C-alpha cells in the first residue's frame, strides 16, 4: 500500500453505517412513514368514535373510578371485534379457512373477502390515476365523477346496443367508455387552454351536467328496460360483461386491466416525451413555455387522457358489477378517486395501493356493519381522517416527533395541481 492510498473501511463499519441510515430514515418525516402513521392515527380515532357512540360502553365510564375494568374490557371488546370483522371482510376470515380445511366449507368463502376488496378497488384505480395524472401536470381534475358517469353511459350503451362477439364486444364497450370520458375531459381542457377558465369550476359544473344527463337518459325509450317501471336501463349483454369467477366471488378482469393501466401511466409519466412535458408544465408553466413546450396543447391532452382514465373507471363499474344504468350507477368513484390520489401521493403505483386500501375499507366496512353493528359511515370517517393527516405531514411529524426528511418532496408533492 502506498502512502497516498487510503485504507479501505472495515466491512463492519459499512454495515453500521447502513443500519444507522436505515434507522434514521425509518423515523423521519418521509412519505412511507407519514402514510403508515396516518393510517395508525385514523385507526385510533376510529376506535375512540366507536366507544363514544356506543351507549352501553359509554355507560361504564360513569363509574370508571369504582370499576375501571368494566370500561377497559368493554371498550376493548367493542373495538377489537369491530376491527376483526373489518379484516375478516376485507382480507381473510379464519373461520372460512378452517371450514374449508375441514371439508365443511368451500374455497369460495375463503377468497370472497379479498375478492370484494379488489372489486371495489378496480374503478377507484382508474379515477385515482385520472386525478393523479392531472395533478402532476398542474391541473386539479375534480371532474372525475362526471367523466366516470359518461364512461358508464357510453360503455353500457355499447354493451346492450351492439350485438358483437364476446371478446370484441368487451373491447368495444371499454373503448366506448374511454372515449366518452376523454370527450368529457376535453371540454374543460380546451377551455382552460384557450380561455384560461379555471378547471375546478368547469369540472364541478360538468359533474352536475353528467349526473342529470344520466337521470334523463335512462328513462328514454330504447334505453330504459321495458320490463321495469323504475329508472333503470336495459342490461348489458353477457358478451360485453367483464369476465368474473362467478358466484360469491365477484372479482373480475377489471382489476387486471387496472394493474396494466397503472403500469402504462407510470411509463407515460417517467419514460415518454409527453410525460416529460406535462411534468415540466406542472412544475413551472412559464419556464416550460420558454423552453418551447406548448402549455395549451399539454393542458388539453392532459385532460383528455385524465378523462379517458376516469371513463375507464366508469366502464369497469358498469361492465363488471352494475350491468345496468341507474341514477347511482357510478356511486362516488369519481370523488373517492380524489382521496385515492392524495393518499397515493399522485404516483401511479401509490395510487393503486391506495385504491386497494379504500376497497378493503369498503369491503370490511360492510361486514363490520352487519356483524358488529358499527355504522358504515365510520369507514368514510376513517378515509377522511387518513387523507387529512396525509395532507398535513407537519402535523404527523409533530405528533410523533419525527426527524426532518432528507428532501422536501413530501410537502411539494401535495402542492401539485393547486
C-alpha positions as CSV (number, residue, x, y, z in Angstrom):
1,X,0.0,0.0,0.0
2,X,1.4,3.4,-1.0
3,X,1.4,6.5,1.2
4,X,-1.3,8.1,-1.0
5,X,-3.7,5.2,-0.8
6,X,-6.3,5.4,1.9
7,X,-7.1,2.2,3.9
8,X,-10.4,0.5,2.9
9,X,-13.1,1.0,5.6
10,X,-13.9,-2.1,7.5
11,X,-17.0,-4.1,6.4
12,X,-18.4,-3.8,9.9
13,X,-18.4,0.0,9.7
14,X,-20.2,-0.1,6.3
15,X,-22.9,-2.3,7.8
16,X,-23.2,0.0,10.8
17,X,-23.4,3.0,8.5
18,X,-26.2,1.3,6.5
19,X,-28.1,0.4,9.7
20,X,-27.8,3.9,11.0
21,X,-29.1,5.4,7.7
22,X,-32.0,2.9,7.7
23,X,-33.0,3.8,11.2
24,X,-32.7,7.5,10.6
25,X,-35.0,7.2,7.6
26,X,-37.4,4.9,9.4
27,X,-38.3,7.5,11.9
28,X,-38.2,10.6,9.7
29,X,-41.0,12.5,8.0
30,X,-40.7,10.6,4.7
31,X,-43.6,9.6,2.5
32,X,-43.8,6.0,3.7
33,X,-43.6,6.7,7.4
34,X,-46.1,9.6,7.3
35,X,-48.6,7.4,5.3
36,X,-48.3,4.5,7.8
37,X,-48.6,6.7,10.8
38,X,-51.6,8.5,9.3
39,X,-53.4,5.2,9.0
40,X,-52.5,4.3,12.6
41,X,-53.9,7.7,13.8
42,X,-57.1,7.1,11.8
43,X,-57.5,3.7,13.4
44,X,-57.1,5.2,16.9
45,X,-59.5,8.0,16.2
46,X,-62.0,5.4,14.7
47,X,-61.7,3.4,18.0
48,X,-62.5,6.5,20.0
49,X,-65.5,7.2,17.9
50,X,-66.8,3.6,18.3
51,X,-66.5,3.9,22.1
52,X,-68.3,7.3,22.4
53,X,-71.0,6.2,20.0
54,X,-71.9,3.0,21.9
55,X,-74.3,3.7,24.8
56,X,-73.5,0.5,26.7
57,X,-69.8,1.0,26.7
58,X,-70.1,4.7,27.4
59,X,-72.2,4.0,30.4
60,X,-69.3,2.0,32.0
61,X,-67.3,5.2,32.1
62,X,-69.8,6.7,34.5
63,X,-68.4,4.5,37.3
64,X,-64.8,4.1,36.0
65,X,-63.2,5.1,39.3
66,X,-65.1,2.3,41.1
67,X,-64.6,-0.5,38.5
68,X,-62.2,0.6,35.7
69,X,-62.1,-2.9,34.4
70,X,-65.6,-2.7,33.0
71,X,-64.8,0.3,30.9
72,X,-61.5,-1.1,29.7
73,X,-62.9,-4.6,28.9
74,X,-66.0,-3.2,27.2
75,X,-64.0,-0.8,25.1
76,X,-61.5,-3.4,24.1
77,X,-64.2,-5.9,23.2
78,X,-66.1,-3.4,21.1
79,X,-63.1,-2.1,19.2
80,X,-61.3,-5.4,18.7
81,X,-64.4,-7.2,17.5
82,X,-65.2,-4.4,15.0
83,X,-61.7,-4.2,13.6
84,X,-61.5,-8.0,13.5
85,X,-64.7,-8.0,11.4
86,X,-63.2,-5.3,9.2
87,X,-60.2,-7.5,8.5
88,X,-62.3,-10.6,8.0
89,X,-64.5,-8.8,5.4
90,X,-61.5,-7.3,3.6
91,X,-58.7,-9.9,3.6
92,X,-59.3,-13.3,5.1
93,X,-61.8,-15.0,7.5
94,X,-60.0,-17.6,9.7
95,X,-63.3,-19.4,10.2
96,X,-63.8,-19.8,6.5
97,X,-60.3,-21.2,6.1
98,X,-60.9,-23.7,8.9
99,X,-64.2,-24.7,7.4
100,X,-62.6,-25.3,4.0
101,X,-59.8,-27.3,5.6
102,X,-62.3,-29.4,7.5
103,X,-64.4,-30.0,4.4
104,X,-67.4,-28.2,5.7
105,X,-66.9,-25.1,3.6
106,X,-65.8,-24.3,0.1
107,X,-62.9,-22.3,-1.3
108,X,-65.2,-19.5,-2.5
109,X,-65.9,-18.4,1.1
110,X,-62.1,-18.2,1.6
111,X,-61.4,-15.8,-1.3
112,X,-64.6,-13.8,-1.1
113,X,-63.2,-11.1,1.2
114,X,-60.2,-10.3,-1.0
115,X,-62.5,-10.6,-4.0
116,X,-64.8,-7.9,-2.6
117,X,-61.8,-5.7,-1.8
118,X,-60.4,-5.9,-5.4
119,X,-63.9,-5.5,-6.8
120,X,-64.4,-2.2,-5.0
121,X,-60.8,-1.1,-5.8
122,X,-60.9,-1.6,-9.5
123,X,-62.8,1.5,-10.6
124,X,-61.0,3.6,-7.9
125,X,-57.7,2.8,-9.5
126,X,-58.8,4.5,-12.8
127,X,-60.4,7.5,-11.2
128,X,-57.4,7.9,-8.8
129,X,-55.0,7.8,-11.8
130,X,-57.1,10.4,-13.5
131,X,-56.7,12.8,-10.7
132,X,-53.1,11.9,-10.0
133,X,-52.1,12.5,-13.6
134,X,-53.8,15.8,-13.8
135,X,-52.1,16.8,-10.5
136,X,-48.7,16.1,-12.0
137,X,-49.5,18.4,-14.9
138,X,-50.6,21.2,-12.6
139,X,-54.3,20.8,-13.0
140,X,-56.9,19.9,-10.4
141,X,-59.3,17.5,-12.1
142,X,-62.3,17.4,-9.8
143,X,-64.5,16.2,-12.7
144,X,-63.6,12.6,-12.4
145,X,-67.2,11.9,-11.2
146,X,-68.7,13.3,-14.3
147,X,-66.2,11.7,-16.6
148,X,-66.9,8.3,-14.9
149,X,-70.6,8.8,-15.3
150,X,-70.2,9.5,-19.0
151,X,-67.9,6.4,-19.2
152,X,-70.7,4.4,-17.6
153,X,-73.2,5.7,-20.2
154,X,-71.2,5.1,-23.3
155,X,-69.9,1.7,-22.2
156,X,-73.4,0.5,-21.2
157,X,-75.0,1.7,-24.4
158,X,-72.3,0.0,-26.4
159,X,-72.9,-3.1,-24.2
160,X,-76.6,-3.5,-25.0
161,X,-77.0,-1.8,-28.4
162,X,-74.4,-3.6,-30.5
163,X,-74.6,-7.4,-30.9
164,X,-71.0,-8.4,-31.2
165,X,-68.9,-11.5,-30.4
166,X,-67.8,-11.9,-26.8
167,X,-64.2,-10.7,-26.8
168,X,-64.8,-7.9,-29.4
169,X,-67.8,-6.7,-27.5
170,X,-65.9,-6.3,-24.3
171,X,-63.2,-4.3,-26.0
172,X,-65.7,-2.1,-27.9
173,X,-67.5,-1.3,-24.6
174,X,-64.3,-0.5,-22.8
175,X,-63.1,1.7,-25.6
176,X,-66.5,3.4,-25.7
177,X,-66.2,4.2,-22.0
178,X,-62.7,5.5,-22.5
179,X,-63.8,7.8,-25.4
180,X,-66.8,9.1,-23.5
181,X,-64.7,10.1,-20.5
182,X,-62.0,11.5,-22.8
183,X,-64.5,13.7,-24.6
184,X,-65.9,14.9,-21.2
185,X,-62.4,15.8,-20.2
186,X,-61.6,17.5,-23.5
187,X,-64.1,20.3,-22.8
188,X,-62.6,21.7,-19.6
189,X,-59.1,21.1,-21.1
190,X,-59.7,23.2,-24.2
191,X,-61.5,25.9,-22.2
192,X,-58.5,26.0,-19.8
193,X,-56.1,26.1,-22.7
194,X,-57.9,28.7,-24.8
195,X,-59.6,31.0,-22.4
196,X,-57.8,30.4,-19.1
197,X,-61.0,29.2,-17.4
198,X,-60.4,27.5,-14.1
199,X,-60.7,23.7,-14.5
200,X,-62.1,23.3,-11.0
201,X,-65.2,25.4,-11.7
202,X,-65.8,23.9,-15.1
203,X,-65.4,20.3,-14.0
204,X,-67.7,20.8,-11.0
205,X,-70.4,22.1,-13.2
206,X,-69.9,19.3,-15.7
207,X,-70.3,16.8,-12.9
208,X,-73.8,18.1,-12.4
209,X,-74.5,18.0,-16.1
210,X,-73.3,14.4,-16.4
211,X,-75.5,13.3,-13.5
212,X,-78.6,15.0,-14.8
213,X,-77.9,13.7,-18.3
214,X,-77.8,10.1,-16.9
215,X,-81.0,10.6,-15.0
216,X,-82.7,11.8,-18.2
217,X,-81.2,9.2,-20.5
218,X,-82.2,6.1,-18.6
219,X,-86.0,6.8,-18.8
220,X,-85.9,7.3,-22.6
221,X,-87.4,4.8,-25.0
222,X,-84.8,2.5,-26.3
223,X,-82.6,2.8,-23.2
224,X,-85.0,2.1,-20.3
225,X,-85.6,-1.6,-19.5
226,X,-89.1,-2.3,-21.0
227,X,-89.7,-4.9,-18.3
228,X,-89.1,-2.5,-15.4
229,X,-91.2,0.5,-14.4
230,X,-88.4,2.2,-12.5
231,X,-85.4,4.2,-13.8
232,X,-83.1,1.5,-15.0
233,X,-81.6,0.8,-18.4
234,X,-81.5,-2.4,-20.4
235,X,-78.9,-4.8,-19.0
236,X,-75.5,-5.1,-20.6
237,X,-75.2,-8.1,-22.9
238,X,-73.3,-11.0,-21.4
239,X,-70.8,-10.8,-24.2
240,X,-69.9,-7.3,-23.0
241,X,-69.5,-8.1,-19.3
242,X,-66.1,-8.3,-17.8
243,X,-65.4,-12.0,-17.0
244,X,-65.5,-12.9,-13.3
245,X,-65.1,-16.1,-11.3
246,X,-68.8,-16.2,-10.6
247,X,-71.0,-17.0,-7.6
248,X,-70.0,-15.0,-4.4
249,X,-66.5,-14.4,-5.9
250,X,-67.3,-11.1,-7.8
251,X,-63.7,-10.1,-8.7
252,X,-63.5,-9.6,-12.5
253,X,-60.9,-8.7,-15.2
254,X,-61.2,-5.0,-14.3
255,X,-58.6,-5.3,-11.6
256,X,-56.2,-6.9,-14.1
257,X,-56.9,-4.1,-16.5
258,X,-56.3,-1.6,-13.7
259,X,-52.8,-3.0,-13.0
260,X,-51.9,-2.8,-16.7
261,X,-53.2,0.7,-17.0
262,X,-51.2,1.7,-13.8
263,X,-48.0,0.4,-15.5
264,X,-48.9,2.3,-18.7
265,X,-49.4,5.5,-16.8
266,X,-46.1,5.0,-14.9
267,X,-44.4,4.6,-18.2
268,X,-46.2,7.6,-19.7
269,X,-45.1,9.8,-16.8
270,X,-41.5,8.7,-16.5
271,X,-40.4,7.4,-19.9
272,X,-42.4,9.3,-22.6
273,X,-41.9,12.7,-24.1
274,X,-45.4,13.7,-23.2
275,X,-44.8,12.7,-19.6
276,X,-41.7,15.0,-19.5
277,X,-43.7,17.9,-21.0
278,X,-46.6,17.5,-18.5
279,X,-44.2,17.3,-15.6
280,X,-42.4,20.4,-16.8
281,X,-45.7,22.3,-17.3
282,X,-46.9,21.2,-13.8
283,X,-43.6,22.4,-12.2
284,X,-43.5,25.7,-13.9
285,X,-45.7,26.6,-16.9
286,X,-43.8,29.8,-17.7
287,X,-40.4,28.0,-17.8
288,X,-42.0,25.2,-19.9
289,X,-43.3,27.8,-22.4
290,X,-39.9,29.5,-22.6
291,X,-38.4,26.0,-23.3
292,X,-40.7,25.7,-26.3
293,X,-43.4,23.4,-24.8
294,X,-46.9,24.3,-25.8
295,X,-48.7,24.7,-22.5
296,X,-52.1,25.0,-24.1
297,X,-51.6,21.7,-26.0
298,X,-50.3,20.0,-22.9
299,X,-53.3,21.1,-20.8
300,X,-55.7,19.9,-23.5
301,X,-54.1,16.5,-24.0
302,X,-53.7,16.1,-20.2
303,X,-57.4,16.5,-19.6
304,X,-58.3,14.2,-22.5
305,X,-56.1,11.4,-21.0
306,X,-57.3,12.1,-17.5
307,X,-60.9,12.0,-18.7
308,X,-60.3,8.8,-20.5
309,X,-58.9,7.1,-17.4
310,X,-62.0,8.2,-15.4
311,X,-64.2,7.0,-18.2
312,X,-62.5,3.6,-18.0
313,X,-63.3,3.6,-14.3
314,X,-67.0,4.1,-15.1
315,X,-66.9,1.4,-17.8
316,X,-65.3,-1.0,-15.3
317,X,-68.1,-0.2,-12.9
318,X,-71.0,-0.9,-15.3
319,X,-69.5,-3.8,-17.1
320,X,-68.0,-5.5,-14.1
321,X,-70.6,-5.1,-11.3
322,X,-73.7,-3.0,-12.1
323,X,-74.6,-4.3,-15.6
324,X,-77.3,-1.7,-16.0
325,X,-77.5,2.1,-15.8
326,X,-79.2,3.6,-12.8
327,X,-79.1,7.2,-11.4
328,X,-76.5,5.9,-8.8
329,X,-74.6,3.5,-11.1
330,X,-71.2,5.4,-10.7
331,X,-71.6,5.8,-6.9
332,X,-68.9,8.1,-5.6
333,X,-66.0,6.6,-7.5
334,X,-65.0,9.9,-9.0
335,X,-64.9,11.8,-5.7
336,X,-63.3,8.8,-4.0
337,X,-60.6,9.0,-6.7
338,X,-59.6,12.4,-5.3
339,X,-58.9,10.8,-1.9
340,X,-57.1,7.8,-3.5
341,X,-54.8,10.1,-5.5
342,X,-54.0,12.1,-2.4
343,X,-53.2,9.0,-0.4
344,X,-51.1,7.6,-3.2
345,X,-49.1,10.8,-3.4
346,X,-50.1,11.3,-7.0
347,X,-47.8,8.4,-8.0
348,X,-49.3,5.6,-10.2
349,X,-48.3,2.6,-8.1
350,X,-49.1,4.5,-4.9
351,X,-52.5,5.3,-6.3
352,X,-53.0,1.5,-7.0
353,X,-52.1,0.6,-3.4
354,X,-54.3,3.4,-2.0
355,X,-57.3,2.2,-4.1
356,X,-56.8,-1.3,-2.7
357,X,-56.8,0.1,0.8
358,X,-60.0,2.0,0.2
359,X,-61.5,-1.1,-1.4
360,X,-60.6,-3.0,1.7
361,X,-62.2,-0.4,4.0
362,X,-65.4,-0.6,1.9
363,X,-65.5,-4.4,1.8
364,X,-64.6,-4.8,5.5
365,X,-67.0,-2.0,6.5
366,X,-69.9,-3.9,5.1
367,X,-69.1,-6.9,7.3
368,X,-68.4,-4.6,10.3
369,X,-71.8,-3.1,10.0
370,X,-73.5,-6.5,9.6
371,X,-71.8,-8.3,12.4
372,X,-70.7,-5.6,14.9
373,X,-73.4,-3.1,14.3
374,X,-70.9,-0.3,13.6
375,X,-72.2,2.2,11.1
376,X,-70.7,2.0,7.6
377,X,-70.3,5.8,7.9
378,X,-67.3,5.1,10.2
379,X,-65.4,3.8,7.2
380,X,-65.9,7.2,5.5
381,X,-64.6,8.9,8.6
382,X,-61.5,6.7,8.6
383,X,-60.9,7.5,4.9
384,X,-61.3,11.2,5.6
385,X,-59.0,11.2,8.7
386,X,-56.3,9.3,6.7
387,X,-56.4,11.9,4.0
388,X,-56.4,14.8,6.5
389,X,-53.1,13.5,8.1
390,X,-51.7,12.7,4.6
391,X,-52.3,16.3,3.5
392,X,-50.8,17.7,6.7
393,X,-47.5,15.9,7.1
394,X,-46.2,18.5,9.5
395,X,-49.0,17.6,11.9
396,X,-48.0,13.9,11.9
397,X,-44.3,14.9,12.3
398,X,-45.2,16.9,15.4
399,X,-47.4,14.2,17.0
400,X,-44.7,11.5,16.6
401,X,-41.7,13.8,16.9
402,X,-40.3,12.6,13.5
403,X,-37.0,13.8,12.3
404,X,-36.9,16.0,9.2
405,X,-36.9,14.2,5.9
406,X,-33.8,14.5,3.7
407,X,-35.7,16.1,0.9
408,X,-38.7,18.4,0.6
409,X,-40.5,16.2,-1.9
410,X,-43.2,15.2,0.6
411,X,-44.5,18.7,1.1
412,X,-44.0,19.6,-2.5
413,X,-45.9,16.6,-3.9
414,X,-49.1,17.6,-2.2
415,X,-49.0,21.1,-3.8
416,X,-49.2,19.8,-7.3
417,X,-52.2,20.9,-9.2
418,X,-53.1,23.8,-6.8
